[in-house]
Amino acid sequence: MPAFDSAREKFAALDVQVLDISVDSILSHIAWQKKDIGMMHFPLCADFYPHGEVTQKYGILRGGPPIPGICERAAFVIDKNGILVWAKVYPLDQTPEMDELLGAVREIGFK
């Protein structure tokens, strides 16, 4: 997440709003930011209740190992019409590459 925060001006220049969603609660997000990563400057959304409703619709709610009930690490680009135009799922231990995401956004035609 810090990588997205560091790149927020690049995304903003392309008129892109970054959002994060996980199945953790809002209180968990706040504690995580305060203790581990620092405060983010984009919305952190909680898909906590009903558990995983949104992440399940995007096909990234894990049902099996290593930890059932968490969501995959993924990035999505949704255009201004609400259409999903780009998606990639990453290994849980890999952070999405900002250059790859910025390139995808530019290729799709944002700004």
TITORKE-849189 format. One line per field, with one value per atom (N, C-alpha, C, CB): atom name; x, y, z. Coordinates in steps of 0.001 Angstrom, whole numbers. Glycine has a CB too. Example, Ala and Ser with C-alpha at 12.3 -4.5 7.8 and 13.67 -1.06 7.14 Angstrom:
BEGIN
name c(N,CA,C,CB,N,CA,C,CB) $
xx c(13190,12300,13200,11308,12850,13670,12900,14084) $
yy c(-5690,-4500,-3300,-4473,-2250,-1060,30,-598) $
zz c(7800,7800,7800,9046,7080,7140,7870,5725) $
end
This chain:
BEGIN
name c(N,CA,C,CB,N,CA,C,CB,N,CA,C,CB,N,CA,C,CB,N,CA,C,CB,N,CA,C,CB,N,CA,C,CB,N,CA,C,CB,N,CA,C,CB,N,CA,C,CB,N,CA,C,CB,N,CA,C,CB,N,CA,C,CB,N,CA,C,CB,N,CA,C,CB,N,CA,C,CB,N,CA,C,CB,N,CA,C,CB,N,CA,C,CB,N,CA,C,CB,N,CA,C,CB,N,CA,C,CB,N,CA,C,CB,N,CA,C,CB,N,CA,C,CB,N,CA,C,CB,N,CA,C,CB,N,CA,C,CB,N,CA,C,CB,N,CA,C,CB,N,CA,C,CB,N,CA,C,CB,N,CA,C,CB,N,CA,C,CB,N,CA,C,CB,N,CA,C,CB,N,CA,C,CB,N,CA,C,CB,N,CA,C,CB,N,CA,C,CB,N,CA,C,CB,N,CA,C,CB,N,CA,C,CB,N,CA,C,CB,N,CA,C,CB,N,CA,C,CB,N,CA,C,CB,N,CA,C,CB,N,CA,C,CB,N,CA,C,CB,N,CA,C,CB,N,CA,C,CB,N,CA,C,CB,N,CA,C,CB,N,CA,C,CB,N,CA,C,CB,N,CA,C,CB,N,CA,C,CB,N,CA,C,CB,N,CA,C,CB,N,CA,C,CB,N,CA,C,CB,N,CA,C,CB,N,CA,C,CB,N,CA,C,CB,N,CA,C,CB,N,CA,C,CB,N,CA,C,CB,N,CA,C,CB,N,CA,C,CB,N,CA,C,CB,N,CA,C,CB,N,CA,C,CB,N,CA,C,CB,N,CA,C,CB,N,CA,C,CB,N,CA,C,CB,N,CA,C,CB,N,CA,C,CB,N,CA,C,CB,N,CA,C,CB,N,CA,C,CB,N,CA,C,CB,N,CA,C,CB,N,CA,C,CB,N,CA,C,CB,N,CA,C,CB,N,CA,C,CB,N,CA,C,CB,N,CA,C,CB,N,CA,C,CB,N,CA,C,CB,N,CA,C,CB,N,CA,C,CB,N,CA,C,CB,N,CA,C,CB,N,CA,C,CB,N,CA,C,CB,N,CA,C,CB,N,CA,C,CB,N,CA,C,CB,N,CA,C,CB,N,CA,C,CB,N,CA,C,CB,N,CA,C,CB,N,CA,C,CB,N,CA,C,CB,N,CA,C,CB,N,CA,C,CB,N,CA,C,CB,N,CA,C,CB) $
xx c(795,0,843,-908,1965,2791,3211,4025,3374,3749,2651,4034,1390,280,252,-1063,501,497,1614,647,2787,3914,3633,5175,2849,2551,1249,2482,641,-692,-728,-1171,343,349,369,1562,1063,1088,-300,2117,-979,-2342,-3287,-2843,-3139,-3995,-3809,-3686,-2581,-2321,-3057,-815,-3385,-4141,-5635,-3616,-6037,-7429,-7934,-8321,-7074,-7382,-7512,-6291,-8568,-8767,-8333,-10257,-7368,-6916,-7797,-5401,-8229,-8977,-8334,-10507,-8403,-7971,-9174,-6767,-9306,-10376,-9804,-11579,-10210,-9834,-10989,-8507,-10879,-11932,-11717,-11999,-10723,-10470,-11426,-9006,-11618,-12509,-11832,-12933,-12633,-12098,-11150,-13239,-11510,-10624,-9291,-11299,-9318,-8084,-7239,-8401,-7882,-7163,-6467,-8131,-7178,-6607,-5410,-7674,-5565,-4466,-3265,-4931,-3505,-2441,-1666,-3028,-2394,-1728,-915,-2758,-1512,-824,405,-1779,309,1402,2457,841,2028,2940,3324,2347,2361,2684,2539,1824,1984,1714,368,2830,-161,-1488,-1468,-2009,-2438,-2579,-3418,-3220,-3185,-3902,-4895,-2913,-5470,-6541,-7471,-5979,-8700,-9663,-9272,-11026,-9378,-9238,-10642,-8224,-11163,-12539,-12556,-13228,-13541,-13662,-14793,-13906,-14444,-15412,-15620,-14922,-15864,-15882,-17231,-15522,-18328,-19652,-20630,-20150,-21326,-21128,-19742,-22246,-19067,-17667,-17428,-17218,-16604,-16165,-17192,-15689,-18257,-19310,-18770,-20465,-17996,-17467,-16323,-16986,-15375,-14232,-14674,-13224,-15731,-16257,-16789,-17373,-17450,-17978,-16862,-18839,-15694,-14542,-13710,-13669,-14128,-13457,-12133,-13238,-11942,-10652,-10749,-10001,-11897,-12016,-11522,-13500,-10496,-9890,-10779,-8491,-11003,-11767,-10889,-12770,-9604,-8709,-7379,-8480,-6379,-5073,-4424,-4150,-3523,-3007,-3928,-1654,-4759,-5656,-7025,-5091,-8003,-9329,-9963,-10230,-10695,-11413,-10687,-11712,-9422,-8738,-8903,-7216,-8564,-8684,-7310,-9350,-7343,-6126,-5578,-6395,-4317,-3736,-3982,-2180,-4708,-5082,-5178,-6418,-5120,-5326,-6354,-3977,-7245,-8284,-8298,-9668,-8592,-8824,-10269,-7807,-11017,-12428,-12568,-13367,-13156,-13243,-14348,-13489,-14480,-15440,-16892,-15234,-17115,-18460,-18736,-18659,-17768,-17933,-17632,-19311,-16963,-16636,-15237,-16729,-15113,-13813,-13053,-13961,-11921,-11191,-9810,-11049,-9349,-8030,-8004,-6862,-7403,-7290,-6062,-8558,-5461,-4343,-4305,-2992,-4148,-3996,-2518,-4879,-2017,-601,-447,27,744,1001,860,2422,449,211,1440,-260,2620,3840,4398,4891,3656,4132,3286,4107,3957,3274,3104,4066,1925,1753,2775,328,3303,4282,3559,5107,3970,3314,3489,3862,4675,4887,3961,6348,3735,2821,1397,2858,960,-396,-553,-736,428,363,354,1553,1149,1158,-191,2230,-819,-2141,-3165,-2590,-3107,-4044,-3851,-3851,-2605,-2330,-2780,-818,-2510,-2873,-4385,-2339,-5109,-6571,-7100,-7182,-6335,-6719,-7144,-7787,-6779,-7054,-6168,-6810,-6758,-6097,-5225,-5301) $
yy c(-1200,0,1272,-6,1296,2504,2859,2327,1851,2136,2926,829,2582,3332,4752,2629,4882,6211,7068,6109,6471,7203,7632,6351,6838,7135,7910,5850,8359,8974,10186,9377,10988,12168,11757,13065,10668,10173,9695,9026,8992,8549,9747,7564,10709,11902,12680,12811,12736,13443,12790,13480,11518,10798,10771,9370,11526,11597,10226,12129,9515,8181,8240,7157,7650,7538,6144,7812,6079,4804,4469,4868,3220,2699,1381,2507,1065,-235,-890,-113,-2184,-2913,-4216,-3185,-4545,-5828,-6300,-5711,-7538,-8094,-7746,-9606,-6930,-6475,-5344,-6011,-5144,-4081,-2714,-4344,-1673,-309,-104,729,-604,-470,-1171,-1041,-2296,-3001,-2162,-4371,-1523,-645,488,-68,1108,2229,1757,2865,646,125,-244,-1099,-857,-1258,-36,-2028,1026,2247,2880,3250,2979,3626,2841,3790,1521,701,347,-568,69,-524,341,-1747,908,1485,2993,869,3626,5058,5295,5774,6475,6795,6923,8089,6322,6385,7603,5084,8110,9291,8921,10345,7737,7303,6418,6537,6224,5456,3983,5543,3506,2081,1571,1825,707,230,-1125,126,-1318,-2559,-3417,-2255,-4586,-5574,-6600,-6270,-6053,-6839,-7503,-5964,-6775,-7326,-6868,-6913,-7765,-9196,-9568,-9953,-10458,-10779,-11152,-11914,-10341,-10659,-10498,-12014,-9777,-9656,-9053,-8794,-7983,-7318,-8126,-5888,-8556,-9300,-10614,-9583,-11209,-12426,-12116,-13049,-10976,-10595,-10358,-9340,-9933,-9727,-11000,-8602,-12075,-13355,-13469,-13627,-12659,-12681,-13062,-11337,-13547,-14022,-15463,-13914,-15708,-17045,-18000,-16978,-19176,-20196,-21288,-20793,-21263,-22329,-21806,-23295,-22692,-22354,-21177,-23565,-20441,-20731,-20248,-20108,-19264,-18752,-18509,-17434,-19392,-19153,-17906,-20363,-17185,-16012,-14699,-16187,-14737,-13484,-13255,-13521,-12072,-11824,-11885,-10459,-12245,-12258,-10838,-12842,-10726,-9416,-9178,-9345,-8145,-7895,-6399,-8585,-6041,-4648,-4640,-3970,-3680,-3529,-2090,-3938,-1902,-564,-548,-199,398,561,1929,410,1980,3268,4143,3052,5332,6302,5871,7643,4852,4315,3130,3900,2822,1716,353,1719,341,-908,-1366,-737,-2622,-3203,-3378,-4571,-2681,-2702,-3342,-1305,-3609,-4238,-4882,-3200,-6062,-6749,-7641,-7578,-7763,-8688,-9140,-8028,-10447,-11021,-11324,-12316,-10963,-11129,-12163,-9778,-12785,-13634,-12799,-14280,-13441,-12709,-11963,-13656,-12459,-11808,-10774,-12846,-10468,-9517,-8252,-10157,-7122,-5834,-5487,-4713,-5047,-4642,-3573,-4121,-3703,-2746,-1480,-3366,-348,916,1262,2043,1010,1317,492,1064,-766,-1618,-1061,-3063,-676,-136,1200,26,2068,3363,3159,4262,2218,1909,1402,881,542,22,1145,-1056,2036,3163,4049,3993,4338,5176,4475,5515,3181,2415,2392,988,2323,2307,3659,1935,4710,6016,7021,5858,6801,7815,9008,7274,10163,11446,11320,11947) $
zz c(0,0,0,1179,696,636,-789,1498,-1657,-3042,-3749,-3802,-3489,-4079,-3534,-3803,-2253,-1645,-2230,-117,-2433,-3006,-4442,-2957,-5162,-6565,-6739,-7358,-5648,-5746,-6662,-4377,-6700,-7576,-9046,-7264,-9363,-10744,-11159,-10897,-10262,-10566,-10667,-9488,-9776,-9797,-11098,-8589,-11603,-12862,-14031,-13150,-13900,-14927,-14613,-15066,-13598,-13155,-12686,-14290,-11942,-11435,-9920,-11854,-9398,-7957,-7518,-7566,-6628,-6065,-4864,-5652,-4786,-3638,-3231,-3977,-1971,-1484,-831,-484,-1024,-346,196,-1308,1395,1988,2858,2822,3303,4152,5620,3984,5908,7276,7645,7434,8927,9401,9288,10861,9366,9349,10519,9396,11695,12859,12622,14116,11954,11609,10656,10978,9676,8740,9487,7686,10403,11161,11981,12088,12687,13507,12644,14312,11504,10578,10094,9373,9751,9297,10423,8763,11587,12712,13156,13888,13159,13692,12643,14283,11419,10448,9253,9949,8577,7265,7175,6237,8161,8067,7403,7286,7597,7081,5560,7712,4926,3476,3104,2923,1913,1434,334,919,460,-431,394,-1700,-65,727,893,86,2118,2426,2747,3636,1911,2054,2761,671,3616,4383,3824,5879,3329,2856,3975,1524,5161,6390,6646,7561,6408,6669,5601,8063,4948,5048,4497,4291,5201,4935,3475,5833,2811,1464,367,1441,605,-413,-1714,121,-1609,-2808,-3409,-2470,-2574,-3102,-3754,-1982,-3252,-3876,-5275,-3002,-5439,-6754,-7764,-6634,-7284,-8161,-8316,-7620,-7663,-7803,-7073,-9221,-6026,-5336,-3859,-5454,-3416,-2035,-1998,-1507,-1214,-1148,-364,-506,-940,-252,324,-1181,-33,400,895,-721,941,1509,783,1456,1376,2707,3822,2870,3572,4612,3983,5261,4195,3637,4237,3870,3403,3894,3713,5318,3260,2931,1440,3338,983,-448,-1107,-710,-2385,-3186,-3278,-4603,-3580,-3875,-5361,-3507,-5680,-7069,-7317,-7411,-8585,-8990,-10114,-9447,-10062,-11069,-11550,-10511,-12823,-13359,-13837,-14529,-13311,-13655,-14294,-12394,-15483,-16174,-15584,-17671,-16143,-15604,-15785,-16262,-16620,-16807,-15887,-18254,-15008,-14081,-14679,-13557,-15831,-16513,-16108,-18052,-15720,-15405,-16716,-14642,-16863,-18130,-18027,-18651,-16816,-16635,-15269,-16786,-15180,-13893,-13892,-13594,-12729,-12562,-11112,-12977,-10917,-9581,-9382,-9396,-8216,-7883,-6774,-7455,-6676,-5509,-4234,-5590,-3154,-1910,-1415,-844,-1744,-1262,-2236,-986,-3294,-4305,-4293,-5705,-4313,-4408,-5883,-3654,-6306,-7699,-8091,-7930,-9302,-9815,-10276,-10983,-9729,-10067,-11537,-9203,-12105,-13522,-14408,-13912,-14031,-14786,-14724,-14246,-13536,-13381,-14095,-11901,-13943,-14630,-16142,-14217,-16630,-18059,-18532,-18369,-17737,-18098,-18150,-17099,-17185,-17144,-18376,-15843,-18713,-19900,-21180,-19991,-21280,-22468,-22675,-22361,-21595,-21674,-22134,-20313,-21875,-22377,-21343,-23320,-20078,-19071,-19372,-17622,-19384,-19684,-20849,-18525) $
end
